[in-house]
């Protein structure tokens, strides 16, 4: 049951829906305009063979999601929270560095450049072409300006499109991903949201899709204000399943890749433990019997990200709207975090 008063729709929810309504068009425009900087990043990656992806919040989740895509192309890619790099830094020599910040003004971004300077082969990814990040290093810049609504939606989709441009320069085929961006899933998420109506916490999980799981867990937490966190599928197996039961929802992400069967097994195990389970499924395989499944276009790699993300975002909003009257209005956070 929704807790939104009367027929009034929260301003924060309207703002998020506005961002989502234009995210695919902006993502396509971002991909098409990214080639000049994407070529420079690809050239650096071919020279170094190593990629360090730095970001915070949703920007870090983007890095986690694209790690396997760069690794598929022979790039030694690792995503690290920028706060971790500040406190326990990896060596930077011999790496191409990509700093992601949709605003380009996050506290950690500003401090990192102050302390590290501008290491060789450092680039940025942002939605603000006039930001501190964009003034400091060559940047992939998303179309449409900064995301205004709380919780990342459009900024995620655009960030993935900008990575798609780099991946294409490295030899990946972007055709299916672009086609899915042009024809996003319209699958209903009502049953999925209803199946988790009574949980007190959610754990999201994937294998190669773990970065998407982490992005959605962050948005669920921000918008619903209940604990929602993410564990990679193998990590969820190794002990944390003790928490599962009727009040702990499980949201899984599955694509058409070699880890698909492992995700299916987790769905069965979580359901047997008593948890309500939802699977966002781009595997192209038959749904797991008895599991609430949101089927989208069969896809792998970058295309799977674009296939899964719209339905998962709509689920995130529906779940939160049934729990928070002023959904989309932060009470303890800000869109741009300027304090460490």
SULRA-V633015 format. One record per residue. N is the residue number from 1. RES is the residue in one small letter. PSI is psi in degrees with one decimal (* if undefined). Layout:
n = {N/N}
res = {RES/RES}
psi = {PSI/PSI}
This chain:
n = {1/2/3/4/5/6/7/8/9/10/11/12/13/14/15/16/17/18/19/20/21/22/23/24/25/26/27/28/29/30/31/32/33/34/35/36/37/38/39/40/41/42/43/44/45/46/47/48/49/50/51/52/53/54/55/56/57/58/59/60/61/62/63/64/65/66/67/68/69/70/71/72/73/74/75/76/77/78/79/80/81/82/83/84/85/86/87/88/89/90/91/92/93/94/95/96/97/98/99/100/101/102/103/104/105/106/107/108/109/110/111/112/113/114/115/116/117/118/119/120/121/122/123/124/125/126/127/128/129/130/131/132/133/134/135/136/137/138/139/140/141/142/143/144/145/146/147/148/149/150/151/152/153/154/155/156/157/158/159/160/161/162/163/164/165/166/167/168/169/170/171/172/173/174/175/176/177/178/179/180/181/182/183/184/185/186/187/188/189/190/191/192/193/194/195/196/197/198/199/200/201/202/203/204/205/206/207/208/209/210/211/212/213/214/215/216/217/218/219/220/221/222/223/224/225/226/227/228/229/230/231/232/233/234/235/236/237/238/239/240/241/242/243/244/245/246/247/248/249/250/251/252/253/254/255/256/257/258/259/260/261/262/263/264/265/266/267/268/269/270/271/272/273/274/275/276/277/278/279/280/281/282/283/284/285/286/287/288/289/290/291/292/293/294/295/296/297/298/299/300/301/302/303/304/305/306/307/308/309/310/311/312/313/314/315/316/317/318/319/320/321/322/323/324/325/326/327/328/329/330/331/332/333/334/335/336/337/338/339/340}
res = {x/x/x/x/x/x/x/x/x/x/x/x/x/x/x/x/x/x/x/x/x/x/x/x/x/x/x/x/x/x/x/x/x/x/x/x/x/x/x/x/x/x/x/x/x/x/x/x/x/x/x/x/x/x/x/x/x/x/x/x/x/x/x/x/x/x/x/x/x/x/x/x/x/x/x/x/x/x/x/x/x/x/x/x/x/x/x/x/x/x/x/x/x/x/x/x/x/x/x/x/x/x/x/x/x/x/x/x/x/x/x/x/x/x/x/x/x/x/x/x/x/x/x/x/x/x/x/x/x/x/x/x/x/x/x/x/x/x/x/x/x/x/x/x/x/x/x/x/x/x/x/x/x/x/x/x/x/x/x/x/x/x/x/x/x/x/x/x/x/x/x/x/x/x/x/x/x/x/x/x/x/x/x/x/x/x/x/x/x/x/x/x/x/x/x/x/x/x/x/x/x/x/x/x/x/x/x/x/x/x/x/x/x/x/x/x/x/x/x/x/x/x/x/x/x/x/x/x/x/x/x/x/x/x/x/x/x/x/x/x/x/x/x/x/x/x/x/x/x/x/x/x/x/x/x/x/x/x/x/x/x/x/x/x/x/x/x/x/x/x/x/x/x/x/x/x/x/x/x/x/x/x/x/x/x/x/x/x/x/x/x/x/x/x/x/x/x/x/x/x/x/x/x/x/x/x/x/x/x/x/x/x/x/x/x/x/x/x/x/x/x/x/x/x/x/x/x/x/x/x/x/x/x/x/x/x/x/x/x/x}
psi = {130.6/144.4/6.7/127.7/133.7/-139.2/5.6/133.0/130.7/141.8/-36.4/-38.5/-43.4/-40.0/-41.6/-43.9/-33.4/-43.4/-45.7/-34.1/-27.3/4.7/-37.6/-40.4/-42.3/-35.2/-43.0/-43.6/-37.8/-45.1/-44.1/-29.5/-6.3/-11.5/-46.0/-46.7/-36.0/-37.5/-41.0/-40.4/-42.8/-38.9/-43.6/-39.9/-36.9/-30.8/-40.0/-34.4/5.7/136.1/127.6/117.7/118.2/136.1/175.1/150.8/-129.1/-30.5/-35.7/-38.8/-36.5/-46.2/-43.2/-37.2/-32.5/-10.0/-54.5/-25.6/-40.2/-38.4/-36.0/-27.4/12.2/10.6/130.1/88.5/136.3/135.2/130.2/136.1/139.0/-32.6/-36.0/-40.5/-33.0/-38.1/-27.4/69.7/141.6/148.9/140.8/-19.4/133.8/9.9/147.7/134.6/131.2/111.2/121.1/128.5/114.7/-36.4/-27.4/13.7/9.9/147.8/-42.2/-35.3/-48.0/-42.7/-36.8/-44.4/-32.7/-40.2/-38.2/-11.7/-145.4/90.4/154.0/144.6/40.5/132.7/169.7/165.4/120.8/166.0/-5.6/103.9/-7.6/9.7/169.2/-40.1/-46.9/-26.7/-14.5/-40.1/159.5/132.5/142.6/124.9/125.1/153.0/152.0/-1.1/-177.7/146.7/128.2/-33.0/151.5/145.3/128.9/126.6/-74.8/-38.5/-34.3/-50.9/-42.4/-41.7/-41.8/-37.0/-37.6/-39.6/-37.3/-37.2/-40.4/-45.2/-38.6/-38.9/-26.0/-4.3/-3.2/150.2/114.7/2.9/-52.8/-39.7/-44.1/-40.1/-40.0/-37.9/-36.2/-20.2/70.1/156.4/139.4/20.0/140.2/138.0/7.5/-45.7/-37.9/-46.0/-40.8/-34.0/-20.8/19.3/-26.3/10.3/156.7/-8.5/159.7/140.2/129.5/153.2/152.4/-175.2/-94.8/-17.5/16.9/-34.2/-38.8/-42.3/-40.1/-38.5/-43.4/-35.8/-41.7/-47.4/-39.3/-44.1/-47.7/-40.2/-37.1/-20.4/23.8/160.7/121.0/118.3/173.4/139.7/127.7/145.8/-44.3/-38.5/-35.4/-33.6/-33.8/62.0/-48.4/-11.9/-13.2/-23.4/-15.5/151.4/-176.6/-25.1/4.2/110.5/150.1/124.7/119.2/151.2/129.0/132.8/177.5/75.7/-177.6/-12.2/1.4/-43.4/-35.4/-38.4/-41.3/-40.9/-38.1/-38.7/-44.2/-46.7/-42.0/-40.8/-40.0/-27.5/-5.0/-1.7/140.3/134.8/136.2/133.1/122.7/116.7/111.7/22.4/-24.7/-0.2/169.0/141.8/152.0/128.8/131.3/2.5/132.8/115.0/131.0/97.8/133.2/-176.9/134.9/128.7/160.7/170.8/-141.7/-36.6/-36.6/-37.4/-48.5/-25.8/-40.5/-33.5/-45.7/-44.5/-40.2/-37.3/-42.9/-36.9/-44.3/-45.2/-42.8/-43.5/-47.3/-35.9/-23.9/-1.9/-23.5/125.2/-40.1/46.5/134.6/-1.3/108.0/144.9/-18.0/-0.2/173.5/159.6/-43.4/114.1/113.1/5.8/131.1/*}
